[in-house]
Amino acid sequence: MTPITRSQLEQLAREHHPWCVSLYLGTHPAGMEVRQDPIRLKNLLRDAERQLTEVGVRSSDARHQLDAAQDMLSDSGLWRNVSEGLAVFVGPEGDPRVFQTPMPFEELAVVAPRFHVKPLLPLVASDAYFYILALSQDSVRLFRATQNAVEPVEMIDTPRSLLDTTRYDDLEQQQQWHTQTGFHQPGADRPAVFHGHGVAADERDQKRRVYSEYCHRINHGLRRTLRDERAPLILATTEPLLGVFRQNSQYPGLVEAVIDGSPDQWDAGELHRRAAEPMAELFEQGRDAAIADFLRFEGGPRASSDVRQVAHAAAQSQVAELLVAVNEHRWGTFDDGQREADVHEDHRAGDYDLLDLAASMAFQTGAQVFAIPSDQMPNQTVIAATYRFASPA
């Protein structure tokens, strides 16, 4: 079980089957509630089986589709290592895709022609999570965090320290040897050889090269670990590593803010506490800009808070920015051919959450998507979109 990446979520959002099962629950890393987590998953699986039969799947086929997911209930390794949330996706082939998250979910089982992905959007879209890279000469640590939780991320092919990258001591010894002896008589003391501005300048150049190689290899490991990620990344480090890392970095989400100080003195909780304020400001800026755009265009052809209109616009790749209430639902159907939505008063078998559908389609077409609490939505809406171009009258 691994944290979900943007590419994995995009893959889930693209899939279309009869029928897709999506399960969400909050989990407990410690405490008495741990014992209740398998029971709550069992109840969600029972609900999913009921929904499958209601859309016309034979009872035996519904049980077969969920068989492998049922095995999770007795997987002691899973329940010993849970995080704050668990998301499970089961297609008709029956092989569950399971993701642990640093944020909890409301309990939910959805059976629909597509996977229900909205609860995961805060983890990979334009809001709610970020990375902390704690960097010193003695250690390299990466953390994935939300405003409420932090967890370590194992880096791939990354040095653990400066000494893990280079044999700096050997280089110093070679440099000292080079200044002590010459080439004119074997075994004799050699005269010092000076380069450029002298030995001190050579040592500074050597240190810069060592730091540059160190940061280059860290960035290589970061690219392999985060792959197609674009989530913000904040550094916890000091000069000269700060400047050298920025010069070498190609990660698109590296932010200007920095946690200044030697990170070796701080554990994950303290790094998270120090990162929380600058990252909250960054997220608020993006969310507030999207809200301001919606309010500026509201009432005209460049914005809408009508779920039917937004779903249609998202299917047309028209949405530029989307705000959606992460714990609200608007159940209904969507005609892929006509690209039209129909909203139901109650949740019927096989319904989409149309808020989820609109957010999923907007996310796949490159819109900025902010899945946020309903009390942060503009004008008490549950969905608010601004468009790349005006809707036809």
C-alpha positions in Angstrom: 0.0 0.0 0.0 1.5 3.3 -1.1 0.6 7.0 -1.2 -1.3 7.8 -4.4 0.5 9.8 -7.1 -1.0 12.2 -9.7 -0.6 9.7 -12.5 -2.3 6.9 -10.5 -5.2 9.2 -9.8 -5.4 10.3 -13.4 -5.6 6.6 -14.4 -8.4 5.9 -11.9 -10.3 8.9 -13.2 -10.0 7.8 -16.8 -11.4 4.3 -16.2 -14.9 3.5 -17.1 -16.4 0.0 -16.2 -19.6 -1.7 -15.3 -19.1 -1.5 -12.3 -16.5 0.4 -10.3 -16.4 0.1 -6.5 -14.8 3.0 -4.4 -14.4 2.7 -0.7 -13.2 5.3 1.8 -12.6 5.2 5.5 -10.6 7.0 8.2 -8.1 4.7 9.9 -6.2 4.8 13.2 -2.5 4.3 13.5 -2.8 3.8 17.3 -5.3 3.6 20.1 -8.4 1.4 20.9 -10.1 2.4 17.6 -7.6 0.3 15.7 -9.7 -2.8 16.4 -12.7 -1.1 14.8 -11.1 -0.3 11.4 -11.5 -3.9 9.9 -15.1 -4.0 11.1 -15.8 -0.6 9.4 -14.2 -1.8 6.2 -16.3 -5.0 6.4 -19.5 -2.8 6.7 -18.4 -0.8 3.6 -17.8 -4.0 1.6 -21.3 -5.2 2.6 -22.7 -1.9 1.4 -20.8 -2.1 -1.9 -22.2 -5.7 -2.4 -25.7 -4.4 -1.9 -25.2 -1.6 -4.4 -23.8 -4.0 -7.0 -26.9 -6.2 -6.7 -29.1 -3.1 -7.0 -27.6 -2.2 -10.3 -28.3 -5.7 -11.6 -25.1 -7.6 -10.8 -25.8 -11.2 -9.8 -25.1 -11.8 -6.1 -22.5 -14.5 -6.9 -20.7 -12.1 -9.3 -20.9 -9.3 -6.8 -19.3 -11.5 -4.1 -16.6 -12.6 -6.6 -15.7 -9.1 -7.5 -15.2 -8.2 -3.9 -13.4 -11.5 -2.8 -9.9 -10.1 -2.9 -11.0 -7.0 -1.1 -12.5 -9.2 1.6 -9.1 -10.7 2.2 -7.9 -7.3 3.4 -10.0 -7.8 6.6 -7.6 -10.5 7.8 -4.4 -8.9 6.5 -2.6 -8.2 9.8 0.3 -6.4 8.0 -2.2 -3.8 6.6 -3.8 -3.0 9.9 -0.4 -2.8 11.7 0.8 -0.1 9.3 -2.2 2.1 8.5 -2.0 5.9 8.3 -4.9 8.3 8.7 -7.0 7.2 5.7 -7.6 4.2 3.5 -9.0 4.3 -0.1 -9.8 1.0 -1.9 -10.8 0.8 -5.6 -12.1 -2.4 -7.1 -12.9 -2.8 -10.8 -14.7 -5.8 -12.4 -11.5 -7.8 -12.5 -11.7 -7.8 -8.7 -8.0 -6.8 -7.9 -8.2 -4.0 -5.3 -6.0 -1.0 -5.6 -5.3 0.2 -2.0 -3.9 3.6 -1.0 -3.0 4.9 2.4 -3.2 8.7 3.0 -2.1 11.2 5.6 -5.6 12.6 5.8 -8.8 10.9 7.1 -11.9 10.3 5.0 -15.6 10.2 5.8 -16.8 6.6 5.4 -18.2 6.1 1.9 -19.0 3.3 -0.5 -19.8 4.2 -4.1 -20.7 1.9 -7.0 -20.8 3.7 -10.3 -19.5 3.4 -13.9 -16.5 5.4 -12.8 -14.3 5.5 -9.7 -15.1 8.1 -7.1 -11.9 10.1 -6.7 -12.9 13.5 -5.3 -11.8 12.7 -1.7 -8.3 12.1 -3.0 -8.1 15.3 -5.1 -6.7 17.4 -2.2 -3.7 15.0 -2.1 -2.6 15.5 -5.7 -4.4 18.6 -7.1 -3.9 22.3 -6.3 -4.4 22.2 -2.5 -3.8 20.5 0.8 -0.5 18.6 0.6 3.1 19.3 0.2 6.6 17.9 0.7 9.4 18.8 3.2 13.0 18.1 2.2 15.3 18.2 5.3 18.8 18.6 3.9 22.1 18.7 5.8 25.6 17.4 5.3 24.7 14.5 7.6 21.3 13.4 6.4 18.6 13.7 3.7 15.0 13.2 4.7 11.8 13.6 2.7 8.3 14.0 4.3 4.8 14.2 2.8 2.5 16.4 4.8 -0.9 18.0 5.0 -1.9 20.8 7.4 -2.8 18.0 9.9 -0.4 15.2 9.4 3.1 14.3 8.3 4.7 11.0 7.2 8.2 10.0 5.9 8.8 9.1 2.3 11.5 6.7 1.4 13.6 8.2 -1.3 14.9 6.2 -4.3 18.6 6.1 -5.3 19.4 9.1 -3.0 22.6 9.6 -0.9 22.0 9.5 2.8 24.7 12.1 3.6 27.5 14.1 2.0 30.0 11.4 2.8 27.7 8.9 1.1 28.1 10.9 -2.1 31.8 11.5 -2.2 35.0 10.5 -0.6 35.7 14.1 0.5 38.3 13.1 3.0 40.3 11.2 0.4 40.1 14.2 -1.9 41.5 16.4 0.8 44.3 13.9 1.4 45.1 13.8 -2.3 45.1 17.6 -2.4 47.5 17.8 0.6 49.8 15.2 -1.0 49.7 17.2 -4.2 51.0 20.3 -2.4 53.8 18.4 -0.5 55.8 16.7 -3.2 57.0 17.3 -6.8 57.7 15.2 -9.8 61.5 15.9 -10.2 62.8 13.1 -7.8 61.0 10.0 -6.9 60.4 9.8 -3.1 61.5 13.4 -2.5 59.4 16.1 -1.1 57.7 17.8 -3.9 57.2 21.6 -4.1 53.7 22.9 -3.6 51.7 23.3 -6.8 49.5 26.3 -6.8 46.4 26.7 -9.0 44.5 29.9 -9.8 44.3 32.0 -6.6 46.1 29.4 -4.4 45.4 26.4 -2.3 42.6 28.1 -0.4 40.8 28.9 -3.6 41.4 25.3 -4.8 39.8 24.0 -1.6 36.8 26.3 -2.0 36.4 25.2 -5.6 36.6 21.5 -4.5 34.0 22.0 -1.7 31.7 23.7 -4.2 32.1 20.8 -6.6 31.4 18.3 -3.8 28.3 20.2 -2.7 27.1 20.5 -6.3 27.5 16.7 -6.8 25.7 16.0 -3.6 22.8 18.2 -4.5 22.8 16.8 -8.1 22.4 13.3 -6.8 19.7 14.3 -4.3 17.8 15.9 -7.1 18.2 12.8 -9.2 16.7 10.8 -6.3 13.9 13.3 -5.8 12.9 13.0 -9.5 12.8 9.2 -9.3 10.9 9.3 -6.0 8.3 12.0 -6.9 8.2 11.3 -10.7 5.4 13.4 -12.2 4.5 15.2 -8.9 4.0 19.0 -8.9 3.0 19.4 -5.2 4.9 22.2 -3.4 8.2 21.3 -1.8 9.7 23.3 1.0 13.4 23.0 2.0 14.7 22.8 5.6 18.4 23.6 5.3 21.1 26.2 5.6 23.6 27.8 3.3 25.6 26.8 1.3 23.4 23.8 0.6 20.3 26.0 0.1 21.8 27.9 -2.7 23.5 25.0 -4.3 20.4 22.8 -4.2 18.3 25.6 -5.8 20.8 25.9 -8.6 20.6 22.1 -9.3 16.9 21.6 -8.7 14.5 20.8 -11.6 11.5 20.0 -9.4 8.6 22.3 -10.5 7.0 22.6 -7.1 10.0 24.0 -5.2 8.8 27.1 -3.2 10.7 30.2 -2.3 9.9 29.8 1.4 12.5 27.9 3.5 12.7 26.4 7.0 15.9 28.1 8.0 18.2 26.2 10.4 20.0 22.9 10.7 17.2 20.2 10.3 19.2 17.6 12.1 17.9 19.0 15.4 14.3 18.6 14.4 12.1 15.5 14.2 9.2 15.2 11.7 6.7 16.8 14.1 8.8 19.9 14.5 9.6 20.2 10.8 5.9 20.0 10.1 5.1 22.7 12.7 7.7 25.0 11.1 6.4 24.3 7.6 2.7 24.7 8.4 2.5 28.5 8.3 4.3 29.3 5.1 2.6 26.4 3.3 -0.9 27.5 4.6 -0.2 30.9 3.2 0.8 29.4 -0.2 -2.4 27.3 -0.4 -4.6 30.1 0.7 -3.1 32.4 -2.0 -4.1 29.9 -4.8 -7.5 29.1 -3.3 -8.2 32.8 -2.7 -7.2 33.7 -6.3 -9.6 31.1 -7.6 -12.4 32.4 -5.4 -11.7 36.0 -6.6 -11.8 34.9 -10.2 -15.1 33.1 -9.7 -16.7 36.2 -7.9 -15.4 38.5 -10.7 -17.0 36.4 -13.4 -20.1 35.1 -11.5 -23.4 35.8 -13.3 -21.7 35.9 -16.7 -20.6 33.4 -19.4 -17.2 32.8 -17.8 -18.4 31.2 -14.5 -21.0 28.9 -13.1 -22.1 27.2 -9.8 -24.7 25.0 -11.4 -23.6 21.4 -11.2 -25.2 20.4 -14.6 -23.5 23.3 -16.4 -20.2 22.7 -14.8 -20.2 19.0 -15.5 -21.0 19.8 -19.2 -18.2 22.4 -19.3 -15.7 20.0 -17.7 -16.5 17.4 -20.3 -15.7 20.1 -23.0 -12.3 20.9 -21.4 -13.7 24.4 -20.7 -13.0 24.6 -17.0 -9.9 26.7 -15.9 -10.4 26.7 -12.1 -12.7 24.6 -10.0 -13.7 24.8 -6.4 -15.7 21.9 -5.0 -16.9 21.0 -1.5 -15.0 17.8 -0.7 -17.6 16.3 1.7 -20.8 17.3 -0.2 -22.5 15.1 -2.8 -24.9 15.7 -5.6 -26.1 12.3 -7.0 -27.3 11.8 -10.5 -26.5 10.5 -13.9 -24.3 11.7 -16.8 -24.8 11.0 -20.5 -21.3 10.7 -22.0 -22.7 11.0 -25.5 -24.8 14.1 -24.9 -22.5 15.3 -22.1 -25.5 16.2 -20.0 -26.1 15.6 -16.3 -29.4 14.8 -14.4 -29.5 15.5 -10.7 -31.5 13.2 -8.4 -32.9 14.2 -5.0 -31.7 10.9 -3.5 -28.8 8.5 -4.1 -30.0 5.9 -6.6 -28.2 2.7 -7.5 -25.4 3.4 -10.0 -25.5 7.2 -9.5 -22.5 9.3 -9.9 -21.6 12.0 -7.4 -21.8 14.7 -10.0 -19.5 17.0 -8.0 -16.9 14.2 -8.1 -17.5 13.7 -11.9 -17.1 17.4 -12.7 -13.9 17.6 -10.5 -12.5 14.4 -12.1 -13.0 15.6 -15.6 -11.7 19.1 -14.9 -8.6 17.6 -13.2 -7.9 15.4 -16.2 -8.0 18.4 -18.6 -5.5 20.5 -16.6 -7.8 22.7 -14.6 -6.7 24.0 -11.1 -8.9 22.0 -8.8 -9.4 22.9 -5.1 -11.4 20.3 -3.1 -12.1 22.2 0.1 -14.4 22.2 3.1 -17.9 23.5 2.3 -17.5 26.5 4.7 -14.6 27.8 2.5 -16.7 27.7 -0.7 -17.8 31.1 -2.1 -21.4 32.2 -1.7 -22.4 28.9 0.0 -22.0 27.0 -3.2 -21.0 23.3 -3.5 -19.2 23.8 -6.8 -17.8 27.0 -8.5 -16.1 27.0 -11.8 -14.4 29.7 -14.0 -14.0 28.9 -17.7 -11.2 29.2 -20.2 -13.6 30.7 -22.6 -17.2 32.0 -22.4 -20.1 29.6 -22.6 -22.4 30.1 -25.6 -25.6 31.9 -24.8 
